[in-house]
């Protein structure tokens, strides 16, 4: 009985001390989590304050320079641009309300973006997985990509007229090549081991495409979409600038014809705002599609 006592005593001691250590460890872990969260919050606040300071210094120096040494007729200044924006939203434009012009440009850009993304992904993945087709179509794709986009915008205007179709076609061309090359490279970079394992497990072509190839190429495709929507807006604005009856490109063209630098800048501000909102939405879509992938610290910092 006395031989068993030390063992019993040790067991009792271990049982008594273990519950005391677990809450302490959990508390320390929670403390570290709170510190990391507060550190990220402070960093995000600092980044936003620095961004705000850069914008304030930039606009302030621009305003000061135009009021002292630079001719505001040629370069305009932030106060005049703000006045132009207020006039557009309050009184409208010669081409109708500013909201209708923004809606037309946005609709053209979204249609071109969607169609160009679908076409770029389908053809990029198809050629990326088929070396034979890639060799056949490579010179044609390179030749088409080398054509100046402004020439295509003028050509589409002749083909499709002043309506929305010519602007959508211009946006489509710009988006297509941006997405195509990334989708092509992403399809080629799929791990061969994953493909072989899926085939051993009996996956057919459709299952292989859906379960291995597209998920592996998703990060390539979504990264190109960030740039592609900006290209879609550029295509829509360039098409409207070439010839249109409504849209932000037409407003910018009209402002240029009237030597209204503030109107040009105001149009640029609105197009940029639409691009930033679209970028935010695409970032949300990317996070949803790549939720299974570990997030990169640098990319998280950029998206903050």
GUFIKE-741206 format. One record per residue (C-alpha): x, y, z. Coordinates in steps of 0.02 Angstrom, whole numbers, plus 50000, padded with zeros to 5 digits. Layout:
BEGIN
XYZ...
END
This chain:
BEGIN
500005000050000501435011650042502265007849874500725013849781500595029949880501905039749786501075035049621499395040449686500155056449751500965060249582499355056949490498405068049607499715081549587499655080549397497765081049401497825096249513499085106249412498475102149234496835111749244497795126849311498985126749161497665125149026496715141249068498385150449085498935144548913497235148848838497315166048917499055168948848498455163348676496985175348685498145189348738499285186048590497775185948474497155202448544498875210048524499005204048344497255210848308497635227648386499305228148292498415225148126497135238448172498485251148211499395246948050497815248947947497465265648031499245271447998499145266147815497505275447791498165291047876499715291047765498615288847611497525303347666499055314147699499725310547524498075315547444497945331547549499735336747509499515332747325497875342347305498455356647416500075359147319499115358247154497865371347213499245382547280500285381247121498795385647010498375400647119500155407347116501285401846972500325390146854498965395446731497355387146793496575388646619497725375046554497955364446710496365368246808496385365746998495475355047126494225368647173493695370746991493565351946968492475350647123491365364847056491205355646890490685339646978489395348947083488685357246926488545340646836487655331946979486535346847017486135353746844486565339246729487525340346566487125344746386486985325946354485765322846497485995319046681487705313846740486955297846811486315292346641488015295546561488895285746698487625271646679487935270446492489815269446513489665256946655488475245946555489655245746406491135241846518490245227946612489625219546453491355220446374492135214146536490975199246555491075193946372492955196746364493255187146525492215172346468493065171946298494805174046372494565160346502493795147846380495085150246242496535152346364496175136146457495825126946295497475131946214498405130446378497935112046391498225108146207499985111046142499425107045965498055120345962499225132746046500515130345908499195132345773498395148245839499915156745918500385167845768498575173345742498345178145924500005187545928499545196845769497825201545835498575207446000499805218545906498435228745821498275246145900496665247146000496255264845943496235258445763495035244745814493915257445901493795267445740493455251645641492105245845761491295263045747491145260445559490515242645578489265244945721488865263545720488735275745864487745263845974488295253346121488905238846013490505247645954491005252146133490665234546196491725227546054493175239046100493045234346284492925215946238494555216346139495505224846280494835212846412495005197146308496885197846286497205203046466496245187846530496765175846391498635176246424498405173646611497155159546588498325151546460499805152446579498765146646727498145131346631499935126946584500575128946763499405115646835500395102946936500615087446828500575076346983498825082447025498245079046848498985061546848498235057447019496525063346962496635052446807497155037446912495605040247018494555039446860494225057946825493635061646649494025077246549492585087246618492935081946797494775085646773494385102846706493145106846844494075099346992495915102046952496295113746807495095128046840495415128747029497285128746997497135142746868495915153046972497245164147050497965167946878496245172046808495645182846954497275192646957497005197146774495215202546810495845216846919496735224246769495415218746645493995229446714495085244846702495395240046520493515237946496493215255746558494605262046446493825253246298492115260546334492795278246359493915277346205492455271046101491355285246165492755297646135492875291645955491005293745927489455292246035487855301046084488045298246272489335292646399490835298546499491965298046346490795310046257490805321846407492705321746409492755324646221491525339146238492545346746378494115345646273493235354246127492745368546245494505369546320493725364846487495155356546582494075355146738492785345146640494125333146578494775330446755493005328646823492645315046695494265306246743493785307046927492105298746895492845285146785494175281846918492835280747053491895267646951493505257846925493895258047112492155251747157492325237847027494045233547096493305231647270491935220147205493195209647107494255208047265492735201247358492435188847217494255183647218494235180247405492675169647385493405159547241495105157147323494525154647502495435137847505497115146147468498205153847606498165172847597499795181647560500315195047685500785207347548499165204947454498195207247615499135223447644498725229747470496875225447491496785233947661
END
